[in-house]
């Protein structure tokens, strides 16, 4: 059964987690990775998710990204309860509503930088359209790759490929962008470019960002910091960069 998918950026939280628990069973051993996570992200919010390795950050990100399902609890994205969505429904919601920047770029090496950025639009439409070129090129310009738009992915450095992945994540103007260490492989200048692009997208397009990072400096530049310890959220503090929502 598929819920009707809407994209109204003015109604309710972009993301609402309620009691999300994830358990893995190996024989008679049950490992709890997430322990009753409850969290809401509002429109146009930049939120940093911090935590030590093994704390459950990646598992939580996979569940929010509809790449995995919780053992218990509910995940609502844009008001849609994902509990009863089938594979086609999850794919549709993911493509319309979510953008991804993961540590593994998952770029297509046979394509150019510009063609990779256009891939989400091609998936949504069913074919690659030349009409999408200007938007893809503008995003690559914004991440400092204006001179590399026609370069094959295999010729780009790791940092350049990460910036292509950022541009690709934004091309569909998703409501929610999930970013896993998006500046981890970048130098300071490139990292600043990427974060400035995130900030501009959230202000101008009402995009919400959940950024997983080990960089406390980057986290402090977000609106809010949430910390996960041993599978449970332990804090959710506002930062000096939080903007009034009133």
PASEMAR-578775 format. One record per residue: residue in three letters; x, y, z of N, C-alpha, C, CB in turn. Coordinates in steps of 0.05 Angstrom, whole numbers, padded with zeros to 5 digits, always signed. Glycine has a CB too. Example, Ala and Ser with C-alpha at 12.3 -4.5 7.8 and 13.67 -1.06 7.14 Angstrom:
% residues 2
ALA+00264-00114+00156+00246-00090+00156+00264-00066+00156+00226-00089+00181 SER+00257-00045+00142+00273-00021+00143+00258+00001+00157+00282-00012+00114 
***
This chain:
% residues 246
UNK+00017-00024+00000+00000+00000+00000+00017+00025+00000-00019+00000+00024 UNK+00011+00044-00017+00027+00069-00019+00011+00093-00009+00035+00073-00048 UNK+00023+00108+00009+00012+00134+00017+00015+00153-00006+00025+00144+00043 UNK-00004+00173-00007-00001+00194-00028+00022+00212-00020-00027+00211-00030 UNK+00041+00216-00039+00065+00231-00033+00060+00260-00042+00089+00219-00049 UNK+00063+00278-00022+00060+00307-00028+00086+00321-00022+00037+00319-00012 UNK+00090+00344-00034+00114+00360-00028+00105+00388-00020+00133+00361-00052 UNK+00094+00391+00004+00086+00417+00014+00106+00425+00036+00057+00416+00025 UNK+00122+00445+00030+00144+00452+00048+00135+00470+00071+00165+00467+00032 UNK+00109+00474+00075+00099+00491+00096+00084+00476+00118+00081+00512+00084 UNK+00080+00450+00114+00064+00434+00133+00082+00416+00150+00043+00418+00118 UNK+00083+00421+00176+00095+00403+00195+00124+00398+00192+00081+00378+00194 UNK+00135+00381+00209+00163+00374+00207+00170+00360+00181+00171+00356+00231 UNK+00194+00365+00171+00204+00350+00148+00209+00321+00155+00229+00364+00136 UNK+00219+00317+00179+00225+00290+00188+00215+00287+00217+00256+00284+00187 UNK+00201+00265+00222+00192+00260+00250+00197+00230+00256+00162+00267+00253 UNK+00214+00225+00275+00220+00198+00284+00207+00195+00311+00251+00193+00286 UNK+00193+00172+00315+00180+00167+00341+00186+00139+00350+00149+00171+00338 UNK+00203+00137+00371+00210+00112+00383+00224+00093+00365+00185+00099+00393 UNK+00241+00103+00347+00255+00086+00328+00276+00068+00342+00268+00103+00306 UNK+00272+00042+00339+00290+00022+00351+00300+00004+00329+00276+00006+00373 UNK+00325-00004+00330+00336-00023+00311+00351-00044+00326+00354-00009+00290 UNK+00343-00069+00320+00356-00092+00333+00365-00111+00311+00337-00106+00352 UNK+00388-00124+00316+00398-00145+00299+00400-00170+00315+00426-00137+00287 UNK+00391-00192+00304+00390-00218+00318+00410-00237+00305+00361-00230+00317 UNK+00427-00248+00321+00447-00268+00312+00443-00293+00330+00477-00257+00313 UNK+00428-00312+00320+00422-00335+00337+00403-00326+00359+00448-00348+00348 UNK+00412-00329+00384+00397-00321+00407+00407-00294+00419+00397-00342+00429 UNK+00425-00282+00405+00437-00257+00414+00423-00234+00400+00467-00256+00410 UNK+00412-00215+00415+00399-00192+00404+00416-00167+00410+00370-00188+00416 UNK+00424-00153+00389+00440-00129+00393+00422-00105+00387+00465-00129+00374 UNK+00420-00087+00406+00404-00062+00402+00423-00041+00392+00390-00053+00428 UNK+00419-00031+00367+00435-00011+00356+00423+00017+00360+00439-00016+00326 UNK+00397+00019+00358+00382+00044+00363+00362+00039+00385+00369+00055+00337 UNK+00360+00058+00403+00343+00054+00427+00322+00076+00430+00360+00052+00452 UNK+00300+00073+00416+00278+00091+00419+00283+00120+00411+00269+00091+00447 UNK+00294+00124+00387+00301+00151+00378+00275+00166+00371+00320+00149+00353 UNK+00272+00190+00383+00251+00208+00376+00263+00235+00369+00231+00211+00400 UNK+00257+00245+00345+00270+00269+00335+00253+00281+00314+00298+00262+00323 UNK+00251+00308+00313+00237+00322+00292+00255+00343+00280+00211+00335+00303 UNK+00255+00345+00254+00270+00366+00239+00250+00384+00225+00291+00353+00219 UNK+00253+00410+00229+00234+00429+00218+00244+00438+00191+00231+00453+00237 UNK+00226+00451+00175+00235+00461+00149+00258+00481+00152+00211+00474+00134 UNK+00276+00481+00133+00299+00500+00132+00316+00499+00157+00288+00528+00127 UNK+00321+00476+00167+00338+00473+00191+00363+00458+00182+00323+00457+00214 UNK+00386+00467+00193+00412+00453+00189+00418+00440+00216+00435+00473+00180 UNK+00418+00414+00217+00422+00399+00242+00447+00381+00239+00397+00382+00249 UNK+00465+00383+00258+00488+00365+00259+00483+00341+00277+00513+00381+00268 UNK+00489+00318+00267+00487+00293+00283+00516+00284+00290+00471+00271+00268 UNK+00522+00284+00315+00549+00276+00323+00548+00251+00341+00563+00299+00338 UNK+00570+00237+00343+00572+00213+00359+00596+00197+00352+00547+00196+00356 UNK+00606+00181+00370+00630+00165+00365+00624+00143+00345+00641+00153+00391 UNK+00645+00132+00334+00642+00109+00316+00628+00086+00331+00669+00099+00305 UNK+00608+00074+00318+00593+00052+00331+00570+00061+00348+00612+00036+00347 UNK+00564+00087+00348+00543+00097+00365+00515+00093+00352+00547+00127+00370 UNK+00514+00087+00327+00488+00083+00313+00482+00104+00292+00467+00083+00333 UNK+00500+00123+00287+00495+00144+00268+00489+00133+00240+00519+00163+00266 UNK+00505+00115+00230+00501+00105+00203+00475+00090+00201+00525+00088+00194 UNK+00469+00074+00221+00444+00059+00221+00420+00077+00220+00442+00040+00245 UNK+00421+00098+00236+00399+00118+00237+00397+00132+00210+00404+00139+00259 UNK+00419+00139+00198+00418+00152+00172+00406+00134+00150+00447+00161+00163 UNK+00413+00108+00151+00402+00089+00132+00372+00086+00135+00415+00062+00135 UNK+00362+00087+00160+00333+00085+00165+00319+00110+00155+00328+00080+00195 UNK+00330+00134+00161+00318+00159+00152+00318+00160+00121+00333+00183+00163 UNK+00339+00149+00109+00341+00149+00080+00325+00127+00066+00370+00146+00072 UNK+00310+00112+00082+00292+00090+00072+00309+00068+00058+00273+00102+00052 UNK+00334+00065+00067+00350+00043+00058+00349+00019+00077+00379+00053+00055 UNK+00337+00023+00100+00333+00002+00120+00308+00009+00135+00358+00000+00140 UNK+00297-00010+00149+00272-00006+00164+00277-00009+00194+00250-00025+00154 UNK+00264+00006+00211+00267+00002+00240+00254-00024+00249+00255+00026+00255 UNK+00263-00034+00271+00250-00057+00283+00224-00049+00295+00268-00070+00305 UNK+00224-00026+00308+00199-00014+00319+00201+00016+00316+00196-00022+00349 UNK+00178+00029+00318+00177+00058+00316+00168+00067+00288+00204+00070+00322 UNK+00163+00093+00285+00154+00104+00260+00173+00126+00249+00126+00115+00263 UNK+00174+00127+00223+00189+00147+00208+00171+00162+00190+00214+00135+00193 UNK+00167+00188+00194+00150+00204+00177+00168+00224+00162+00128+00219+00193 UNK+00165+00224+00136+00181+00243+00119+00161+00260+00103+00200+00227+00100 UNK+00163+00286+00108+00144+00304+00095+00115+00297+00101+00148+00303+00065 UNK+00110+00287+00126+00083+00280+00134+00074+00252+00126+00064+00299+00123 UNK+00090+00238+00110+00083+00211+00101+00094+00190+00120+00094+00206+00072 UNK+00076+00174+00131+00085+00151+00148+00096+00129+00130+00061+00140+00166 UNK+00122+00124+00132+00135+00105+00114+00131+00076+00122+00164+00111+00113 UNK+00117+00071+00144+00115+00044+00154+00103+00024+00134+00097+00044+00179 UNK+00082+00033+00120+00068+00015+00102+00074+00019+00072+00039+00017+00106 UNK+00095+00034+00066+00102+00038+00038+00116+00013+00028+00121+00062+00035 UNK+00109+00005+00003+00123-00017-00009+00148-00007-00022+00105-00031-00030 UNK+00163-00024-00036+00188-00016-00048+00185+00007-00067+00201-00040-00062 UNK+00164+00006-00084+00159+00027-00103+00153+00054-00089+00136+00019-00123 UNK+00137+00052-00068+00130+00076-00053+00154+00089-00040+00110+00070-00033 UNK+00172+00072-00029+00196+00082-00016+00215+00095-00037+00211+00060-00001 UNK+00217+00082-00060+00234+00093-00081+00223+00120-00091+00235+00073-00105 UNK+00197+00122-00094+00185+00148-00103+00190+00170-00083+00156+00144-00109 UNK+00185+00163-00057+00188+00183-00036+00217+00191-00033+00178+00172-00009 UNK+00235+00172-00035+00264+00177-00033+00273+00196-00056+00280+00151-00034 UNK+00264+00191-00080+00273+00207-00103+00261+00235-00102+00265+00193-00129 UNK+00237+00238-00093+00224+00264-00093+00232+00281-00069+00194+00260-00093 UNK+00239+00269-00047+00241+00283-00022+00269+00284-00010+00222+00272-00002 UNK+00286+00265-00017+00312+00263-00004+00335+00267-00023+00314+00235+00009 UNK+00356+00279-00012+00382+00280-00026+00403+00267-00008+00389+00310-00033 UNK+00423+00255-00020+00443+00240-00005+00471+00249-00012+00440+00210-00011 UNK+00487+00252+00009+00516+00256+00005+00529+00236+00025+00525+00286+00010 UNK+00537+00213+00015+00550+00193+00032+00580+00193+00028+00538+00166+00027 UNK+00594+00180+00047+00623+00179+00045+00632+00165+00020+00635+00164+00070 UNK+00618+00143+00012+00623+00131-00014+00606+00146-00034+00615+00100-00013 UNK+00619+00158-00054+00606+00177-00071+00584+00164-00088+00626+00190-00089 UNK+00587+00138-00096+00568+00124-00113+00564+00139-00139+00542+00121-00098 UNK+00585+00151-00150+00583+00164-00176+00588+00143-00198+00604+00186-00178 UNK+00578+00149-00222+00580+00131-00245+00605+00139-00260+00555+00132-00263 UNK+00625+00122-00260+00651+00129-00271+00651+00132-00301+00672+00107-00264 UNK+00631+00120-00314+00630+00123-00344+00618+00150-00352+00613+00100-00355 UNK+00608+00165-00334+00595+00191-00340+00613+00214-00332+00568+00193-00326 UNK+00607+00238-00344+00621+00262-00336+00610+00273-00309+00619+00284-00358 UNK+00623+00293-00299+00613+00306-00274+00585+00316-00278+00632+00329-00266 UNK+00580+00330-00300+00554+00342-00306+00533+00321-00309+00555+00360-00331 UNK+00539+00299-00323+00520+00277-00327+00513+00264-00301+00531+00257-00347 UNK+00533+00261-00283+00527+00249-00256+00508+00266-00241+00553+00246-00241 UNK+00511+00293-00242+00493+00310-00228+00464+00307-00238+00502+00340-00230 UNK+00461+00302-00264+00435+00299-00276+00421+00273-00270+00437+00304-00305 UNK+00435+00253-00259+00424+00227-00255+00398+00226-00240+00444+00209-00242 UNK+00395+00240-00217+00370+00240-00202+00346+00250-00219+00372+00255-00177 UNK+00351+00271-00235+00330+00281-00252+00323+00261-00274+00340+00307-00265 UNK+00343+00246-00284+00337+00226-00304+00321+00203-00292+00364+00215-00316 UNK+00327+00196-00267+00312+00174-00254+00283+00183-00250+00324+00167-00227 UNK+00278+00208-00242+00251+00217-00238+00235+00219-00264+00252+00245-00225 UNK+00249+00226-00286+00235+00230-00311+00234+00205-00328+00249+00252-00327 UNK+00254+00188-00324+00256+00163-00340+00276+00165-00362+00229+00157-00351 UNK+00288+00188-00367+00308+00191-00387+00326+00215-00381+00296+00193-00415 UNK+00349+00216-00393+00368+00239-00390+00360+00261-00409+00397+00230-00394 UNK+00354+00284-00399+00346+00306-00416+00367+00328-00417+00319+00318-00405 UNK+00371+00338-00442+00389+00361-00446+00380+00386-00431+00393+00366-00476 UNK+00354+00388-00426+00343+00411-00413+00354+00415-00384+00313+00410-00412 UNK+00364+00393-00373+00374+00394-00345+00403+00404-00343+00372+00367-00332 UNK+00416+00407-00366+00445+00414-00366+00450+00441-00352+00455+00416-00395 UNK+00435+00462-00357+00441+00487-00344+00440+00486-00314+00422+00509-00353 UNK+00421+00472-00303+00419+00469-00273+00443+00453-00263+00392+00456-00265 UNK+00450+00432-00276+00473+00415-00267+00498+00432-00268+00475+00390-00284 UNK+00502+00447-00289+00527+00463-00292+00528+00485-00271+00528+00474-00320 UNK+00505+00497-00265+00504+00518-00245+00512+00508-00218+00476+00531-00244 UNK+00502+00484-00211+00509+00472-00185+00539+00465-00184+00493+00447-00180 UNK+00550+00455-00206+00579+00449-00206+00595+00475-00204+00587+00434-00232 UNK+00586+00496-00216+00599+00522-00213+00598+00530-00183+00585+00544-00230 UNK+00576+00525-00170+00572+00534-00142+00591+00519-00123+00544+00529-00134 UNK+00599+00494-00131+00618+00479-00114+00646+00481-00124+00609+00450-00112 UNK+00651+00500-00142+00679+00505-00151+00689+00487-00172+00697+00504-00128 UNK+00670+00474-00187+00679+00455-00208+00669+00464-00236+00668+00428-00202 UNK+00667+00490-00240+00658+00500-00265+00676+00492-00288+00656+00530-00264 UNK+00702+00489-00283+00721+00481-00304+00721+00451-00309+00749+00490-00296 UNK+00706+00436-00292+00708+00406-00294+00681+00394-00302+00717+00394-00268 UNK+00662+00410-00312+00635+00399-00317+00636+00376-00337+00618+00421-00328 UNK+00654+00377-00357+00655+00356-00377+00676+00335-00372+00659+00368-00404 UNK+00688+00336-00348+00710+00317-00342+00698+00290-00334+00727+00328-00319 UNK+00709+00268-00344+00700+00242-00334+00706+00239-00305+00715+00219-00350 UNK+00688+00226-00290+00691+00223-00261+00717+00211-00254+00668+00206-00250 UNK+00727+00192-00269+00751+00177-00262+00776+00196-00262+00756+00154-00281 UNK+00774+00219-00275+00797+00237-00276+00797+00257-00253+00796+00252-00303 UNK+00776+00257-00236+00774+00276-00214+00786+00265-00189+00745+00284-00210 UNK+00796+00283-00172+00807+00275-00146+00784+00267-00128+00823+00297-00134 UNK+00790+00254-00105+00770+00246-00086+00754+00270-00076+00783+00232-00063 UNK+00767+00292-00070+00754+00316-00061+00735+00327-00082+00773+00337-00053 UNK+00744+00327-00107+00727+00337-00129+00703+00319-00133+00743+00338-00155 UNK+00707+00293-00130+00684+00274-00133+00664+00279-00110+00694+00245-00132 UNK+00673+00286-00086+00655+00292-00064+00638+00316-00071+00671+00296-00038 UNK+00650+00336-00084+00635+00360-00091+00615+00355-00113+00654+00383-00100 UNK+00621+00336-00131+00601+00328-00151+00578+00314-00137+00614+00308-00171 UNK+00584+00298-00116+00563+00284-00101+00545+00304-00087+00575+00265-00081 UNK+00556+00326-00077+00540+00347-00064+00522+00360-00084+00559+00368-00051 UNK+00533+00367-00108+00516+00379-00129+00493+00361-00137+00533+00387-00153 UNK+00500+00335-00140+00479+00315-00147+00457+00314-00126+00492+00288-00151 UNK+00465+00316-00100+00445+00314-00079+00425+00337-00079+00459+00313-00052 UNK+00434+00360-00090+00417+00384-00090+00401+00388-00115+00434+00408-00085 UNK+00406+00373-00136+00395+00379-00162+00365+00376-00163+00407+00361-00183 UNK+00353+00358-00147+00324+00354-00146+00310+00373-00127+00318+00326-00138 UNK+00326+00391-00115+00315+00409-00094+00299+00393-00073+00297+00431-00107 UNK+00312+00374-00061+00298+00357-00041+00291+00372-00016+00315+00332-00034 UNK+00270+00362-00002+00263+00374+00023+00284+00369+00045+00235+00364+00033 UNK+00296+00345+00044+00314+00336+00064+00339+00325+00051+00301+00315+00083 UNK+00363+00336+00060+00388+00325+00050+00402+00311+00073+00406+00348+00038 UNK+00410+00286+00069+00425+00271+00088+00454+00270+00079+00414+00242+00091 UNK+00472+00281+00096+00500+00283+00089+00517+00270+00110+00508+00313+00086 UNK+00532+00250+00101+00550+00234+00119+00579+00244+00115+00547+00204+00113 UNK+00589+00259+00133+00616+00270+00131+00621+00284+00104+00637+00248+00136 UNK+00604+00303+00097+00605+00314+00070+00631+00330+00065+00582+00332+00065 UNK+00645+00339+00085+00669+00355+00081+00694+00340+00091+00667+00382+00096 UNK+00691+00315+00097+00713+00299+00109+00737+00297+00091+00703+00273+00116 UNK+00733+00296+00065+00756+00293+00046+00764+00319+00032+00749+00272+00025 UNK+00754+00342+00043+00759+00367+00030+00778+00384+00046+00733+00382+00025 UNK+00793+00402+00031+00810+00421+00045+00791+00443+00056+00832+00433+00027 UNK+00803+00461+00072+00787+00481+00085+00771+00499+00066+00804+00499+00102 UNK+00783+00507+00044+00769+00524+00025+00746+00510+00012+00789+00534+00004 UNK+00751+00485+00003+00729+00470-00010+00707+00464+00010+00741+00444-00022 UNK+00714+00457+00035+00695+00451+00056+00677+00476+00061+00708+00443+00082 UNK+00689+00499+00061+00674+00524+00065+00655+00528+00042+00693+00548+00068 UNK+00663+00522+00018+00646+00525-00006+00622+00507-00003+00661+00518-00032 UNK+00626+00482+00005+00604+00463+00007+00585+00472+00029+00615+00435+00013 UNK+00595+00480+00052+00577+00488+00074+00562+00513+00066+00593+00493+00100 UNK+00575+00532+00052+00561+00556+00043+00538+00549+00024+00580+00575+00029 UNK+00542+00528+00007+00521+00519-00011+00498+00507+00004+00533+00499-00032 UNK+00504+00492+00025+00483+00481+00042+00467+00503+00055+00496+00463+00064 UNK+00481+00523+00066+00468+00545+00080+00450+00561+00060+00489+00563+00093 UNK+00460+00565+00036+00445+00580+00017+00420+00564+00008+00462+00587-00008 UNK+00423+00538+00004+00400+00521-00004+00379+00521+00018+00410+00493-00011 UNK+00388+00520+00043+00368+00518+00064+00353+00545+00068+00382+00510+00091 UNK+00367+00567+00062+00354+00593+00065+00336+00599+00041+00375+00615+00068 UNK+00346+00594+00017+00331+00602-00007+00310+00582-00016+00351+00607-00029 UNK+00315+00556-00010+00297+00535-00020+00283+00520+00002+00313+00516-00037 UNK+00287+00529+00027+00275+00516+00051+00282+00487+00053+00245+00519+00049 UNK+00307+00480+00045+00317+00453+00048+00326+00449+00077+00340+00447+00028 UNK+00321+00424+00086+00331+00416+00113+00354+00398+00109+00308+00402+00129 UNK+00374+00401+00127+00399+00384+00125+00404+00370+00151+00423+00402+00118 UNK+00409+00344+00150+00419+00329+00172+00447+00320+00165+00401+00304+00179 UNK+00467+00332+00179+00495+00328+00172+00509+00312+00194+00509+00356+00168 UNK+00518+00288+00187+00533+00272+00205+00563+00281+00203+00530+00241+00199 UNK+00574+00288+00225+00602+00298+00224+00617+00292+00250+00602+00328+00219 UNK+00643+00288+00247+00661+00287+00271+00673+00314+00276+00683+00266+00266 UNK+00668+00333+00258+00681+00360+00260+00664+00378+00278+00684+00372+00232 UNK+00673+00383+00302+00658+00399+00321+00655+00428+00311+00672+00399+00349 UNK+00675+00437+00296+00674+00464+00285+00651+00466+00265+00700+00472+00272 UNK+00649+00446+00247+00627+00446+00227+00600+00444+00242+00630+00422+00207 UNK+00598+00426+00262+00573+00423+00277+00564+00449+00289+00576+00401+00298 UNK+00583+00464+00300+00577+00489+00313+00566+00510+00294+00601+00500+00328 UNK+00570+00507+00268+00560+00525+00248+00532+00518+00239+00579+00526+00224 UNK+00521+00496+00249+00494+00488+00243+00475+00501+00262+00491+00457+00243 UNK+00449+00498+00258+00429+00510+00275+00426+00495+00302+00402+00511+00261 UNK+00430+00469+00300+00426+00452+00323+00444+00428+00322+00396+00443+00325 UNK+00452+00418+00345+00469+00395+00347+00454+00373+00363+00497+00401+00361 UNK+00452+00349+00351+00441+00327+00366+00463+00306+00368+00415+00315+00352 UNK+00465+00294+00392+00486+00274+00397+00474+00247+00403+00504+00284+00420 UNK+00486+00227+00391+00477+00199+00396+00499+00184+00411+00469+00185+00369 UNK+00492+00171+00432+00511+00155+00448+00498+00128+00453+00517+00169+00475 UNK+00512+00107+00444+00503+00079+00447+00474+00076+00438+00505+00071+00477 UNK+00468+00088+00415+00442+00084+00403+00419+00101+00414+00434+00056+00406 UNK+00425+00120+00431+00404+00137+00443+00413+00166+00440+00399+00130+00472 UNK+00393+00184+00434+00399+00212+00433+00402+00223+00462+00376+00228+00419 UNK+00424+00238+00467+00429+00247+00494+00428+00277+00496+00456+00237+00503 UNK+00428+00291+00473+00426+00320+00474+00416+00331+00447+00453+00333+00481 UNK+00406+00356+00447+00397+00369+00423+00398+00399+00426+00368+00360+00417 UNK+00422+00409+00429+00426+00438+00435+00425+00456+00411+00452+00441+00450 UNK+00413+00480+00415+00415+00500+00394+00442+00513+00395+00392+00522+00398 UNK+00451+00524+00372+00477+00537+00370+00473+00567+00366+00494+00525+00347 UNK+00495+00581+00367+00493+00610+00363+00485+00617+00334+00520+00623+00369 UNK+00486+00597+00316+00479+00602+00288+00450+00597+00282+00497+00586+00270 UNK+00435+00587+00302+00407+00582+00298+00392+00607+00291+00395+00568+00323 UNK+00375+00606+00271+00360+00629+00262+00332+00628+00274+00358+00630+00231 UNK+00320+00651+00279+00293+00652+00289+00273+00640+00269+00285+00681+00296 UNK+00255+00624+00278+00234+00612+00261+00208+00626+00264+00231+00582+00267 UNK+00207+00647+00279+00182+00660+00287+00168+00674+00265+00186+00678+00309 
***
